[in-house]
Amino acid sequence: MSDETPDPAPGTPADFEASLEALETLVARMESGELGLEQSLEEFQQGMQLVDRCQRALDEAQRRMEALTTETSTSGNPEAASGTPPATDDDAPVPF
């Protein structure tokens, strides 16, 4: 990344995209076979950091999706929001 472009915030979609692109470039360099052992180890370490950033971004996206799903499923159903399951015929009193 250049010094002119600020790094995206960790865990954001932009961070995921930037990290994934950097990881793909790094893998291509490593697969070329032109790196020495020490440089390969440094590239591998950097790659593991990029994988970690990608995983954090994916975890954040999943958390947001779960929150939106919960919000959507409870917005039209007050019983679901309270945690009380809806009444069913099984809950009706027995007539005898």
C-alpha positions in Angstrom: 0.0 0.0 0.0 1.2 3.5 -0.7 1.8 6.1 2.0 -0.9 8.3 0.4 -3.7 5.8 1.0 -4.7 5.3 4.6 -4.9 1.7 5.8 -8.6 0.6 6.1 -9.9 0.0 9.6 -9.2 -3.6 10.8 -12.2 -5.9 10.4 -13.8 -3.8 7.7 -14.7 -5.1 4.2 -12.1 -2.7 2.7 -9.5 -4.2 5.1 -10.5 -7.7 4.0 -10.2 -6.8 0.3 -6.8 -5.1 0.8 -5.5 -8.0 2.9 -6.7 -10.6 0.5 -5.1 -8.8 -2.4 -1.8 -8.5 -0.5 -2.0 -12.2 0.4 -2.5 -13.2 -3.2 0.5 -11.1 -4.3 2.6 -12.6 -1.5 1.6 -16.2 -2.4 2.5 -15.6 -6.1 6.0 -14.3 -5.1 6.5 -17.4 -2.8 5.3 -19.8 -5.5 7.7 -18.2 -8.1 10.6 -20.0 -6.3 12.8 -16.9 -6.6 12.9 -16.2 -2.8 15.7 -17.4 -0.5 14.9 -19.2 2.7 15.1 -16.2 5.0 13.0 -14.1 2.7 10.5 -16.9 2.3 10.2 -17.1 6.1 9.6 -13.4 6.3 7.0 -13.6 3.6 5.3 -16.5 5.3 5.1 -14.5 8.6 3.6 -11.6 6.8 1.1 -14.0 5.1 0.0 -15.3 8.4 -0.6 -11.8 9.7 -2.7 -11.1 6.5 -4.7 -14.3 7.1 -5.4 -13.2 10.6 -6.6 -9.8 9.4 -8.9 -11.5 6.8 -10.3 -13.8 9.5 -11.0 -10.9 11.8 -12.8 -9.1 8.9 -14.9 -12.2 8.2 -15.7 -12.7 11.9 -16.9 -9.1 12.1 -19.0 -9.5 9.0 -20.6 -12.7 10.5 -21.3 -10.9 13.7 -23.0 -8.0 11.9 -25.0 -10.5 9.8 -26.2 -12.3 12.9 -27.1 -9.0 14.6 -29.1 -8.0 11.5 -30.8 -11.4 11.3 -31.8 -11.2 14.9 -33.0 -7.7 14.6 -35.1 -8.5 11.5 -36.6 -11.6 13.0 -37.6 -9.9 16.3 -38.7 -6.5 14.8 -42.2 -7.8 13.8 -42.6 -10.3 16.7 -42.6 -8.9 20.2 -42.7 -12.3 21.8 -39.5 -13.3 20.0 -37.8 -10.1 21.3 -38.8 -10.9 24.8 -37.4 -14.4 24.5 -40.9 -15.9 25.2 -41.8 -18.6 22.7 -45.2 -18.1 20.9 -48.1 -20.1 22.3 -49.0 -23.3 20.5 -52.0 -25.6 20.6 -49.8 -27.8 22.8 -50.0 -25.1 25.5 -53.8 -25.0 25.5 -55.5 -26.5 28.6 -56.9 -30.0 28.3 -60.7 -29.9 28.3 -61.2 -32.8 30.7 
